[in-house]
Amino acid sequence: MDDFLLLGQTLAFTDNPLRCPWAACVRTERHGGLRVTGGIITALGPAEVLRAAHPALPVVDLGAALILPGFVDAHAHYPQTAMIASWGKRLIDWLDTYTFPEELRFADPDYAARSAARYFDLTLSHGTTTVCSYATVHPASVEAYFVEARRRGLRALAGKTCMDRNAPEGLRDTPQTAYDDSKRLLERWHGVDRLSYVITPRFSPTSSREQLAALGALYAEHPDCLMQTHISEQTDEIAWVAELFPEARDYLDTYEAAGLLGPTGLFGHAIHLTARERDRLAEVGAALVHCPTSNSFIGSGLFDMAGLASRCPVGLATDTGGGSSFSMLRTMAAAYEIAQLRGMALHPAQLLWLATAGSAEALRLGHRIGRLAVGMEADLVALDLASTPAIAQRAAEAEDLWEAVFPTIMMGDDRAVAGVWVAGAQVS
C-alpha cells in the first residue's frame, strides 16, 4: 500500500524529555493513528478524525499495539554478529580473543554479504530500522553492508574501520590507504538512496598520529559526513592511550589534535570523561552514544546520563557484539538499570526518546527519522504490550500508558514486535 492509515496507540515527542519535564514533551493517543503516503507520515491524530478525513483509504488497525518510530541503534559492529555473547574479558583482551579473529573473516566478500544479511534480519526482527555500524578494515565489508541495506530500503550508516597498528596484520591498513579507501567508499555510497558514509577510526590505540591526521583531513573535506569512534570506555584503555600519546592532554585531545573533533562527531561509550573533555564535547556539539549492555558485559563502567544528556546529544546503542543483545528493548532496560546505579530513575518516556529521537538526533537525522510527525519518514515499529504471560499480567494492572509500556521495556524481546515498516512498507 502506498497510501494507508495505521491505527493503534501512538506516542509522539514534541521535545527532549531529558532536558524538560517529560510530561510536557510527549503526546499520546489511546486510539490514534497516522497516515502514510509514499513512505512519509502525512497526517497524525485521533483514529476517528483520520478515518473521517480519509474514508476511502485502506486501514491497518493494530488495536492496542503501541506505534512508535522504528528504533535507531547509534553504535554497532555488524561484523561481530557471529561472536555476540562470547565469554567476557576486559576490552583489550576481548578484542584480541574474539573481535579481531572474526573481523579477519571479512576479507571474504561472500562471508561479508552473508553476515550483513543475517545482521539486518536480526535487527529488523527486533524493530530496529536504522543502524550506524562500524565495518572492518576491508572495503568489501562496507560494500556488503550498504548493498544489503539498500536492497531493503533502509536508512543506514557505516564506515570502513581504520587501524594501522596494535592489530593483526590482516586488519591493518596505512594512513594513505585509510584515506584513499574511505574517500572512495564515501564518494560511492554517501547520499545514495537512504545511505550515509561515516568516517571511522576505530580508536586512538589502533591508529597512528599520521592515520588520525589523514582521516581528520578527510573529515574536513566532507563536513556533511559523521565521524565515529570510541572514547573512554575502560580505565586501562585510557591508561594505554596516555602511554601511546604522552603529549596529549587527555584521550579526547588525541582526536582533537588530528582534526577529528567537530559538531558531527559521534563518540561511543564516553564513560570516564574528564571535566575538560566534557566541556569540549559540549562546546563543539559532538554527540555521545550510551552502550549499556556492552558497558556492563565487558565491565566498563556506568555512563553519567544525568550529567551528560543535559549538555550533549545522547544516543542509545546495542554495541553488538560487545553488547549482548540485538534488541533496543533490552538496551533500554539496561540503560534504566545503569542509571539507577547512578541514582537516576529514567522514565519510560526518556528511555523511548533515547532509542528513537535521541539516537536520530545524535546521528544528525532528527529531521528525517525518530519521531512520529508529519513529514517524517515512515520507519515504524508496533509493540504488543502483552506479548508474554508475564508482561500481560503486569500490563493488565496498568493505570496509564507508561505503566503499560514499562514492563515491555524491561522484559520484552522480539515477541513484542507486532510489526515493522520501512519507508512505509511492512517488512515484519
N, C-alpha and C positions, 0 to 999 in steps of 0.2 A: 504493500500500500504506500502510495506517495503522499496521501493526504488523509489523515485519520485523527480520531480522538482517542486518547489514552486516559482512562479514568481509574481513580483509586484515591488513597490518601496522598497528599502532596506536602512537601516541605521546601520552602523557598527562602534563601538567605537574602537579606537586604543590606547587611553589613557584617563585619568580622566579630563574632561573639567572643573572641579572645581579647578584644580591645574595647568592647562596650558591653553593657548588660545583655546577656544572651536573649532575654525575653523581648528586647527591643530590636533584635537583629534578624528575626525569623518569622515567617508567616506560614501557618499550617491550614490545610483544608481537610476536614474529616471526609467529605465527599467532594473531592476536587478532580482536577484533570488538566490536560494540556492538549493543544492541537499541534500536530507535527505535519509540516508541509515541506516536501523536498529536503528532508533531513534537518530542518530547522524548526525550533519551537516558535510558533506564530501566535499562540494565544495561551493564556493560563488563567485559571479561576475556578469557581464552583462548578461542579459537574452539570447541575441543572441549567446554569447560564450558558455553558458551552453547548449542551445539547440543543437548547432553544435557538442559539445563534447559528448552529450548523446542523440542521436536521437531516441533511442528505448525506453527511459524512459517515463512513464506517466507524464503528466504535469497538474498542478493545477495553472491556470493563474488568478490572482486576480486583474488584470488591474492596476488601480491607487491606490489601497489599499497599505498602508504602513506596511511592515513586520518588526516586532520588536521581541526581546526576550520576552517571557512571563513576565508579571510584577511580581516582588518579593516584598512581604509585610513582612517587617523585624520585626514587633512587633504587635501582635493582641491577642485578648482574645476571642477565638471561643465560650466559654460558655456564653458570653454576647450577642450572636446573637439576642435572642428574646427580649432583652431590649434596643437595639440600639435606639438612638434618644429619650431617656427619658428626661423629662424636667430637665434642668440643675441646679445643685447647685455646691458648691465648692467640691473639690476632696473627702475629708473625708466624708462629708455628702452624696455625691453621692454614694460612696462605701456602706455606711450603708443602704441607702434607696433603692437602686436598685441592685447593684452588688452582695452583699452577699446573699440577699434572692434568687436571680436567681441561684447563684452558688450552693446553698444548694440542688437544684433540681437534681444536677448531682450525687447524691448518688444513683440514679436510673439508672442502666446501659442502660435500654431501652431508657430513656429520653436522655442520653448522645449520644447514637447511632443515634437517630433521629436528634438531634441538629448538630452532625458532618456532617451528610449527607446534611442537609439543608445549613449548612455553606459552604461546598465545592460547592454546586450548585450555591450559590450566588457569591462566589469569582471567579469561572471559568466563569460565565456569564459576568464578568467584565474584563476578560483577565488576571487574576492573576493565575499563575501556581505554585508558591511556597509561602508558608506562614510559618513564625516562630510564634507559638502561645503558650500562657500560657493555661494550662488546669485548673482544680480545685484541691483541696486537695485530691480528690477521685482518686485512681489509675484507676478506671473504665473510668474516663473521658479521660485519656491518651490512654487507650486501644481503646476506641471508635474512637478517632481522628486518630490514626495510622492504625487501621483496615480499616477505610474508605479511608484514603489517599492511602494505599497500594492497595486497590481494584481498585482505579482509576489510579494507576501507577504514582502518584505524587511524586515529591521531596518535602518533608515536614519535619518540625522540630517542636518539642513540648516538654514540661516537666510538671511534677506534680508541681502545685503551693504549696509551703510550707509556713505554718503560724502556730505559736504556741501561739500567744497572740493577743489581740486587734482585735479579730474577733469572730463571733458567735461560739458556742460550736461545732456545726456540721461541721465547716470549719477549726477546729484546729487539728493539729497533735502534735507530740513531736519532740525534737531533734533526738531521736533514730528512730522513725517511719519515719520521713522525710528522714533520711539517708537510712534506710532499703528499704522503698518503692521506692525511687529514684534509688537506686542501682539495685533493682530487675527489674524495668522498663527499665533502661539503658541497662542492660545485655540482656533483652528480645528483645529490639527494635533497639538499636543503630547500624547503619550499615546494617540493614535488607533492602534489595532492595534499595529504594531511601530515606530512613528514617533516621533521626538523633535525638538523645535524647539531651535535653538541661536541665542542672541543673538550678532550678528555685525557688529561694527565691523571694516571691512577692516584698517586700521591707522591709527595716530595721524596720519600726514601727510595723510590724506584725511578726517579728522573734526575738526571744531572742538571746543574745550573744551565748548561747550554741547551738542553732539551726543553726545560721550563721556559727559557727565553724564546726559543723558536716557537713554541706554542703561544706564548704571550704576544709575539709578533702577529701570528695568525688571528688571534683574538682581536687585536687592534684593527686588523684589516676587515674584520667581519663583526662589527659591534652588534649586529642583529642576532648573532648566534649566542646561545648559552655556553658557559664553561662549567663543567662539573668536575669535582674532585672530592677527596676526603680530608678531614682535618680533626685533630684532637680526639681520636676515637679511644685510645688507651694511653695510660701514663707511660708505659715502656716504649710505645711508638713515639711519643713526644720526646722522650729522652734520646731516642735514636736520631730523630730529626735534629736535635741540638748538637749531637756529635757530628752529623754529616754537614751541618750548616752553622759552624761556630760563629760566623759573622752576623747571623740573623737575630733580630730582637726577640722573635718568638716564631712559632710554627707558621702563623699567617704571613709573616714577613717573607718567608721563602717564596710564597706566591706573589706577594705584592712587589717584591724586587724584580720579578720576572714579567710584570705587567699582567698578571692573572687575577687581580682583584678589581672587580667592577660591578656595576649595577645588575648585570645579567649573570653574575656568579652564583653557583649552586654548590653549597658546601655540606657534604654529608657528615652526620654524627655530631660534631661540634659540642662534645660533652665537657671537656676540660679546658675551656677557653679562659685566657687571662683577661683582666679588665681592659687592657689596650686592644686586644683582639675583638672583644665585644663592641668597644667604641668604634673601631674602624669598620667592622662589618655593618654596623648600624649607619655609620656616616655615609658609606657608599651605596647603601640599599641592597646589599647582597642578601640572598636567601639562604636559609638553613633547612636541613632536612633531618627530621627525627626518625630514627630507625629502631623502635623499641624492642622488637623481638630479637633483632641482631645484638643490640646492646646488652640484653640480659643473657642471651645464648652464649656469647663469647666472653661475657663478664666484663664489659667495657665500663659501665657506669650509668649514672642517672642524668638524663637531659634536663636542663633547667627551663621547663616550659614557661613558668611564671615570669622568670627574669628575661627571657629572650623573645617570646612572642609579642611582647609589647613594644619591641624595638626593631625587629626584623621580620620579613615574611618568613613563615614557617610552614613547610610541607610535611607530609607523613609518608612513610615508605616501608615496604617489606624488607628491603635489602637482601632479597633472596640471592644466593644460598646461605650467606651468613645469618640472615633471618630465617626462622624456622617454619614459615608458613607463606603460602601464596595469597592468603586471604587478608583483605583490608579490614574485615570484621575482627579477625584475630589480632591484627595490628592495632586497631583502635582499643581493644581490650587491654593489650599490653601497654599502650600509652596511658590508659587510665591507671593501671597498676603502678607504673613508674612514677606518674605524677603524685599518686597517693603517698609513695615513699618519700616524696619531697614536700609533702604537706599541702598538696593542691588536689582538690576533687574536681576533675574535668567533667562538666555537664555533657549529657548526650549531644546537645546542640554543638558544643565545642568539638567533640570528637568527630561528628559528621562533617563539620566545617573542614577540619584538618584533612579528612580523607577525600574531600571533593574540592570545594572552592579554595581552601588553603593551599593544597598541593597545586592546583591550577594556577593560582597567583604566584607561587614560588617558581613555577615554570614559565611565567610571563604569558600564560594562556588564559587568564581570568576573563578576558573579553570574549572567549570562544567556548570554553567548556567549564564545568564545575558548578554551575548554578542552573536552577530552573528559572528561566526568564525569557521573555520574548527576544528573539534574535540570536539566542544561543544555539549551538549545535546540539542535536538531539541524541547525544550519548547518554543512555539512561539505564538504571537498574531498578527493578522492583523487588522488594523484600517481603517475604511471607513472615509475619511477626508471630507465627505459631508453627514453626517448621518442625519442631520435635516435641514430644510429650513434655519434657522438662521445661522448655521455653513456653509452650502453650499454657501450661498450668500457672506459670508465673504471670504471663501476659493477661490471663483471664482476670487477675486481681487488679490490673492497672486502672488508675483513676484518670489518666490522661495519656496523650501520645508518648510523652517522654518515658513514663513508666512502662509503656508497651514496647518501645523500641530498645530500651536499655538491656533487657535480657537477651535480645538478638545480638546486640553488640558484644556482650560479654560471653555468650555461649553459642553464637551462631556459626555456621560454616556454609559450604556450598549448597546445603539443603535449603537454606534460607533464601536462595536466589531464585525468585519466581519468574524472572525474565530479564533479558539483556538486549538493548537496542544500540546499534552503532550507526550513527548518522541516520537515524530513523528506521533502520532495517533491523528486524528482530533476528538475533543470532543465537539465542538460547532461550 
